[in-house]
């Protein structure tokens, strides 16, 4: 799969260079045009608590002709849906647009867009190339200032149109907020089908919005707790083959699978270190469980904790210097932070209830957790020093938070009540107000977010 952004007729650049060039060039079919852009973001992000008023934004239906007309409309719809799901933007109904059928090369009548309350405008077009590829071009406009913020052009194959839409959404999100987006990502999860007492569980993957679901295992063996590498398209997961727990390393791109080891006492699948070269895990021995670190190259394992308690669910800080984990060493399940060599463990959670499944934010500023108190299941966040605890959402069996790669959104799963009920994947942002169901073909649990795709 490849996307390229055209800067002139003789040169193309890979998608890895997109972010470096996005704020310096506007893509044009026959020439390079540099643009002057203000250094500020149009949305000031201080997402801690309270409701964020979404920015009104107009997504003009992308222009297309012939075979690409339907693709053009679908791309603009996905872009609008991405931005709306973030909770930071409110796409204006295209029926309210005064200026209709805009081409990407058309100068907007900014007064028309101000009249309907739009603060930003996106225009675009899709065209078929002689080699079978499609060329997609879009521009983002500041309606009040009456100027273009960014313009980019891409070439890809027609079947990649949905991913192209997510890349455009990320570029818009980054320019308007000053932070990287999270739309061109995938979520690995456990697909659950069949009766409640005999669920078939398969490892599956989907786009972050629930599209393009595909299955990575057949469901012959029970699979649990997938975890994404923060730097590659690799996951670890547990599988009970013949009743014996094994941990697998699976490459999403190649389909290659290898056994990391047989761990009869494992309590959770390993999580990767920030560089993707190691995994940290909890192994049970008798009535206690301790934390271990495995080097993926040498398969050498190092013990990190040695207590009579149950230490489990470890997660690295993004700089790799610390680890958060849950432990009952104080008498109940609580959160602890220690140095990555196992020294200096300190308790950080002191609220009522039990804390579990901590996950460190990619930004390093927060730790997400599951909390159970008086029969209520909650997803919350806390600072690494134990201050600022906030509950974002609660519901029937909320569990297993996982961060988006930009640290602004959490995915988790929640059970529905009743004999016919089962788990579903949800997302919630850091305000706690923007909660979204992710539609999946069957019940779904244990979601884990990928890094941004290359």
Buried (B, 14 or more C-beta within 10 A) or exposed (E): EEBBBBBBEEEBBEBEEBBEEBBEBBBBEEEEEEBEBEEEEBBEEEBEEEEBEBBBBBBBBBBBEEEBBEBBBBBBBBBBBBBBBBBBBBBBEBEEBEBEEBEBEBEBEBEBBEEBEBBBBBBBBBBBEEEEBBBBBBBBBBBEEEEBBBBBBBBBBBEBBBBBBBBBBBBBBBBBBBBBBBBBBBBBBBBBBEEEEEBBBBBBBBBBBBBEBEEBBEBEBBBBBBBBBBEBBBBBBBBEBEEEBBBBBBBBEEEEBEEBBEBEEBBBBBBBBBEBEBBBBBBBEEEBBBBBBBEBEEEEBEEBBEBEBBBBBBBBBBEEEBBBBBBBBEEEBBBBBBEBEBEEBEBBBEBEBBBBBBBBBBEBBBBBBBBBBEEEBBBBBBBBEBEEBBBBBBBEBBBBBBBBBBBBBBBBBBBEEEEEEBBBBBBBBBBBBBBBEBEBEBBBBBBBBBBBBE
